[in-house]
Amino acid sequence: MLKNRAVKIMLLASFLVMIGVSSLVVARASNVRDSMALFTEVMRRVRDEYVDPVEIDKMVEGAIRGMMRTLDPHSTFLSKKQYDNLMVSTHGSFGGLGIEIDVRNDWLTVIAPIEGTPAARKGLRGGDKIVKIEGESTRGITIADAVEKLRGPKGTDVTISIQRAGADDLLDYTITRDTIKIKSVPFATLLDGNLGYIRVAAFSDDTGDELRSALNDLKGQGMEKLIIDLRRNTGGLLTQAIEVSEQFLENGQMVVSTRGRRPQQNREYKAGRRAAGGDYPLVILVDHQSASASEIVAGAVQDLDRGLVVGLTTFGKGTVQSVMRLPGDNALKLTTAKYYTPSGRCINKYEEANDRTAYVLTDESEADSTREYLTASGRVVYGGGGIHPDVKITREDMPDIASSVARAGLLFEYAVDYVADRPDIAKDFGDDPDFLADFKAFLDEKEFEYTDEEFDEGEDYVDIMLRSEIARKVWGNDAAYLISIEGDSQLRKTIDLVNQAGTLSDLFASVDQFSETLE
């Protein structure tokens, strides 16, 4: 009797659950029908009664774009041209300025200029707000629309207006587009005898192979320690983030996982058979502009205790976008999941949900920057979005005059003239006592306004930037990088940290000491 009663109760409970689920499905379907009915009625009224004739296709596309604006800034509707641009930027070359952009607080914002491009040579900075393109306001623009406006054939010009923190007036730049072919690993060298340094600028199709080649070359030269520089690297392909990570991990170790609403979005990515492992001292150098794939690499190295993360807290762009083809050769780029590090930290930052630039987490507790997680060896690391460095090292601000001459294109212009006038330039050309005096005369000739006090304050920066630009024209990017390292205080302090560690254990043991002495 009791058994029969229990069975009846279970059946009744199951029936009630089924009713509840069915009611929820019906309610959702009803909401969709009501919303579609409202949309159709509004479209009909506009079509029939608006003062001027309207094009239905444009009206529908506008409605779709408006719909996407209620989501995060990385979800967007793509026209055929915008879809083609997306494919080119990920897998090929294109005509453009060479900047990574995002939408922040409704304004188009420069995340970072890409090294060696027109934007970098003009002196654009991360944090610059592009408030106008060809005189038109960018307020409320989508990333896809901005890309369409900024790209174009090589040799054509585009004028943008920049709002920069600390500047009273808008800064106008006219930039000539060039072919942008990003080299993922633009520089690798051996410093101080056995310390390898590799700059990884992006995560595109060949990043893993380029890094593997650079590592093999440095190991052949006697590399025993390594710094991977991911500063200003705004990310790229997930596959390449995994390929980069596994070159330092053991086969089978977790690199990153993704979680979304659909089961197929819940995946784990592990280091494969080509994993290289290793136990030499390793540092991943990051800053506020290190995002997405950069954060996957930094998070894996940190959580698995393969090395230290040094620098500044990363950007916190931890969302996965899926590109879905639509009728009419259009596409939808939709955020479908979030990234999680091996310890379970959500990379994505949490901000106010009423701002379209927000990165809203399903579980707000993930936004708690004091929430503790444990690495493989039991070290404490923190959540809250982005990757928090084991050792915080800041970077000195560039003096105003240094950024001003770069923005005006005067460093580039002077370097061109300098090289043209001197067919045989010695490596120590910067030791000439008249070097900077000659540049000051050039600035006066160009009627560039500055004071002697301003020049004296920024003299060291100007000297390094000028020598670097000239070296690039004469000996190429590698020579320019080596000179730039002289003035990179953040990197110099990181080099000091690694050089004092003979082993990976020494590197971990130095965290507290260097956190106090190098900030």
N, C-alpha and C positions, 0 to 999 in steps of 0.2 A: 504493500500500500504506500509506504513512504517513498519507495523507489519510483513508483508511477507518478506520485505527486511531484517529486523532484524533476522528473522528465517533463511534466507538463509546465512547470515553472520555467525550465530552460527553454522550452519551445516558445512560451509566451514572451520571454525576454528577447529571444532571437527575432520574433515577429515584430516586437515593438521597435527594436533596433532597425529592422528593415523598413518599417514605416517611417522612422525618423530620417534614414538615409534617402528614401524615396521622396519624402517631403522636401528635403534640402535640395535634391536634384531638380524637382519640379519648381521650387522657388527660384533657383538660379536660372533655369530655363525661362521662367516667366519674366524675371528681371531683364534678361537679354532681349526677349521679345518686346517688352515695353520700351527699352532703350532704343532698339532698332526702329520701332514704330515712330518714336519721337524724332529720331534722326531723319527718317524718310519724310516725315511730315514737314520738318523744317526745310529740307532740301526742295521739296515740292513747292512750298510757299515762296522760297527765294527764286526758284526757276520761273514761276508763273507771275509773281507780283513785284519783284525787284525792279527799280526804275529803269535799269538797262539790262539788255540780254546778258546772260552769264553762260560760261562754258562749264558744263557739268563735270567734265574730267578734272579741271583745275579746282573746282569746288570740293570734289571728293578728296583729291590729293591734299588740299589744304586742311580738310577735316582730319585726315589720317595723321598728318604732321602735328596737328594740334593735339590729337589723342596721344601721340608719342611723347609730347612735352610734359605730360602728367607723370611720366616715368623718370628713370635716371637719365643723365645726359649721354650715356653710351648706347641707349636704345633709340633707334631712329629708322625712319623710312628712307630707302635709297632708290633714287631713279636709276635708269640704266647707266647713265653717265657716272653717277655717284658710285654705283656698284663697280663699274669698270675701274674707277679711280682707287677704290678700296683694294681691288685685286692687284693693281699695279704697285701701290705703295707697299703691299706685303710681299710681293713676289718679283717685282721688277724695278725699272727706273721710270722717272717722270720729270716733267718740267715744273719747277716750283722754287720756293724760297729756302726750304730746308729748316723748318721749325716744327716742333711737336706742340700741339695746341690742345686746349680743353676749354670747357665752359665753366666759369666760376662766378657765382652770384649773378648770373644772367649775362656776363660779359665774356667775350672771347679772350682767352689768356694764354700767353706763351709759357709752356712748361719748360722747354729748353730749346735752344738752337742746335741744329745738328752740325757737328764739327766739319769744317772745311767747305761750308755752303755759303751762298750769298747772305743769308740772315746772320750767320756767325761772323762773317767778315764785317758786316755793318754794325755789329755790337748789340744785337737784340739780346735781352736777358730773360731768364726764367722769372715769371711774375709780372712781366710787362702785359698790360691790358691793351689789346687791339680794339680801340673804340670806333675806328672808322676804316673802311676799305674803299678806296677811290671816292672818299668824301661821304659815303653812306654809313650810317650808324650800324654797329654790329650788335646792339642790345637785343637779346632774345634770339640771336642767330643759333642755328644748330651747327655741330661740328661738320656734318656732311656739307651743308651749304657753304660754310667758311672754306672748306677744302676746295670746293668747286670755284670759288671766287679767287683764291690765292694761287691755284695752279694755272698753268698755261704754257704756251710754246716757249722753248728756250730763246732767250734774247729779247723777250717782251718785258715791259716794265709794269709794276704795280705799286701804287702809293698807299701806305698805311699810316694811320695816326696812332701813336702809342701814349698811354697814360702810365707814368712810372712813379712809383713811390718816392716821395722827396722832391719831385719836379713840379713846379707850379704850373707850367704850360704843357700842352700836348707836344709831343715830339714827332715830327713828320719824317718818314723814310720813303724814298723812292728806290726800290730794289729791282734789279734786273734778274729775271728768272734764269735758272740754269738747269741742266740735267742733274737730277738728284739720284745718285746711285750710292746707296749706303753700304759702306764696308763695316761689317759688324765688329771686327777686331782691327781697328786702325793702327794700333801701336803695341809693341811688346819689346821689352828690353831687359837686360840684366843690370841691376844697380848694386853698387857696393860689393862687387865680387860674386856673391851667390844668392842675391835677392832678386827674384823674378817680379816683374811688374807687367801686367796685361790690362790694357784698356778695352773694355767691352762696351761699345756705344749703342748697340741695338740687338734685338733678337729677331732676325729674319732667316730666310731659308738656309743660309750657309754658316750660321753662327757656331754651331757645334763643331763643324769641320774646321773652321778658321781657328777656333780656340784649341782644338786638338793639335793642329799643326804648330801653333805658337808654343804650346806646352812642350811638345817633342823637341822643338828647336832649343828652348831654354834649358831643358833637362840635359840636352847634349852639350850645352855650354857650362854645365855644373850647377844648375839651380838647386838650392836646398830649402828655400823659403819662397813664399809667393803672396803677392797682393793682387787681387782682382778688383779693378776699379769700375764700379757700376754707378757712379755718380752721374746725374743727368740722363740716365738711361731709363726711358719711359716705358720700356717693355716691347712686346711683340708676340711672337708665336709661342704657344704653350709647348709644342713639341721641342722647340729649341731651348726653352728653359729647362726641360727635363734632360736634354742632351748635354747641356752645360753642367748641370748639377751632378749628373752621374759620372763625370770625369774626376770627381773627388770622392765619390761614395762607393760603397761595396754593393755587389750584385744583390738585388732583392730589397735594398733599403728603400723606405718610403721617401718620395720626393714631395708630393703634394696630393691632396684629394679635393674633389669638387662635390658640392651638395646643391641640389635644386629641388623643385617641386615634383618633377617627374623622375621615376626610378632610373631611367637611362642617364640622368645627369649626375647620379651619385657614383663616382668612380674613384679609384685609387691608382696613382701612377708611381711606379717603382723603378729604381735603377736597373737597367738591363744587363745583358751579357757583356757589353762593352765597358761596363763600369771599371774605373781605374783604381779607385781606392787611394791609398797613400796615407802617411801620417806625418808629413812635413808640416811646419807651421804655415797656416793659411789664414789670410784676412780678407774679408769682403768689405770694401769701402763703399759706403752709401751716403746719400743725402736726401733732402726733402723731395727731390725730383726723381728719385729712384722708384719706379712703379711697376706693377703687374709682374711680368716675367722676372724682373730684377728682384722683386720681393719674394718670388717663389724660390730663387736660388739662395738668397740671403737666409730665408726662413729654414730651408732644408739644412744648410751648412750649420746654422746656429742650433737647431733642435737636435741634430744628430751629433753635435759636439765635434764636427770635423774641423772647425776653425772658429774665429771670432768675427763678429760683425762690428765694424767701427765707423764712426762718423755721426750722422744725424738720423732721427727717426724718418722712415721712408714715407712715401706719398699716401699709401693706403688704398690703392686701386686694386681691389681683390675680387672683381667680378668677371664672369665668363660670358662672352658674347657669341651667340650662334647666328650665322647668316643664312636666311631662308629665302629661296627664290619665290617670287610672286608672279601672277599673270602680268603680261605686258612688259616682260624683261625688267621688272622692278625687283626689289628685294627688301627684306626686313632684317635689320641687325638688332637682335633682342638679347637683353641680359637674361640668362637662363640659369645661372648657378653662381656660387661664390667659392673662392679658393680657401683651403685650410692647410696649415703647415703640418708636419708630422706629429707635433705635440697636440694638435687640435685647435690651434689659434686661427681665428678668422682674420684674414689679411685686411679685409675691407673696413674702412672707417665709418663711423656713425656720426651723422650730423642731423640738424633739424629736418624733420620730415616734410615741412611745408615749403622747403626750398628745393627747386628742381635739381640743384647741384648736390643734393644730399645723397649719401650712400647708406640707405636704410637697411639695417639688419633685421632679420626675422626675430631674433632674440636680442633684445636691447642689452641684456647682461653681457653680451659679447663686446659691447662698447666700453666696458669698464677697464680703464688702463691700469688699474691696480690688481686686476685679476691675474693670479699666478698660474703658470704652467711649468711643467718640468721637462728638461731636455733628457736625452738618453742616459746621461750620467747623473741626473738629479739636480742639475743647475736650475735655478729659477729664472724664467723669462716671463714677459708680461704681454697681455693681450691689449685690446683697445684699438685695433686697427693699425696697419703698418707694422714694420719690423723695428723694434726698439734696439739700438746698438748696445753691445756689451761694454764698449768704451766710447763715450761721447767726446768727439773732437770737432770743434767749430772751425769755420773758415773766416779769415779776415775779410772785411768789406773792401771792395775796390774803391780807391779814391775817385771823386767826381771827375777830375780832369782825365783820368785814364779811360773811364767809360765814355766821356764826352768825345774825345778824339777818335775812339773806336767807332762810336755811333755815327760820327760825321764822315767816316770812311777815310780819315786822314792817315791813319797808320798804314792802311792798305795802299793808298795813293803814294805816300812817301816811300814805302818799300819798293814799289814799282820803279819810281824814279831813281832810287838809290842803286838798285841792281842794274838798271840800264846804264847808269853813269860809271859803273865799276865792273868791268868784265872779269877781273880777277879778284875775288873777295876772299880774304883769309878767314880762317875759323875764329880768330880773335878780333874780328872787326869791331866788336863792341867795346874793346879796350881803348879805342881812339878817344883821347880827352875832349875832342871837339864833336864827338858823336851826338850828344844830346843838345849841344849848343846849335849844331846845324839843324836839328829837328825843330828847335825853338824858332830859328829864323824862318823855316818853312811854315810854321804856324802863323807867324807874323805876316808872311807873304799872303797867306790864305785869309788874313784878317780874322783869325780865330781869337776870340776874346778869352783871356785868362790873366791871372795875376802871378807874379813871381812866387808869392807864398803858396798858391795853389799848385804851381808846377813843382816847387820844392817838396810839398807834401806827397805828391803822387809820382815823384821822379823814379823811384825804384820800380814801380809797376809799369810806368811808361817805358822804361829802359828794357824790361823783360819782354813786354808785349811787342815792342818795336823790333828787338833782336829776333824774336820768335817769328814774326811776320817776314822779315828779310830772309831768315834761314829757310823758311818754307819755300820761298821763291827760288832759292839757290840750291838747296840740298834736299828739299822735300819735307813731308810731314814728320818723319822720325826726328829730324834735326830740330824742328819746331817744338815737338813734344819735350825733348830733352831740355831745351831752354825754359819752357813753361814750368817744368817741375821745380826749377829754382825758386819761383815765386809762389808756389802752391804750398802754403803753410800747413794746410790740413793733411796733404800727402806727406810732407816732410816729417810731421809729427808721427804719422802712421809708420813711416819707414824707421824712425827711431824706436818705436814700439817693437816692431818685428825683429829688428837687428839685435835687440837685447834678449831674444828668445832662441835658444839653441834647439829646443824641441817643442813639439805641440804642447806638452805638459807645462813647459816653461811659459808658453804664451798664455795659457789659461791662468797660471799662477800670477801673472803680472797685471791682471785686470784691475784690481783695486788700486794698485800703485799708480798705473798710468791714468786711471780715471781722475785721480787727484792732481797729477803733475802736468798732464798734457792739455787739459781743457783750456 
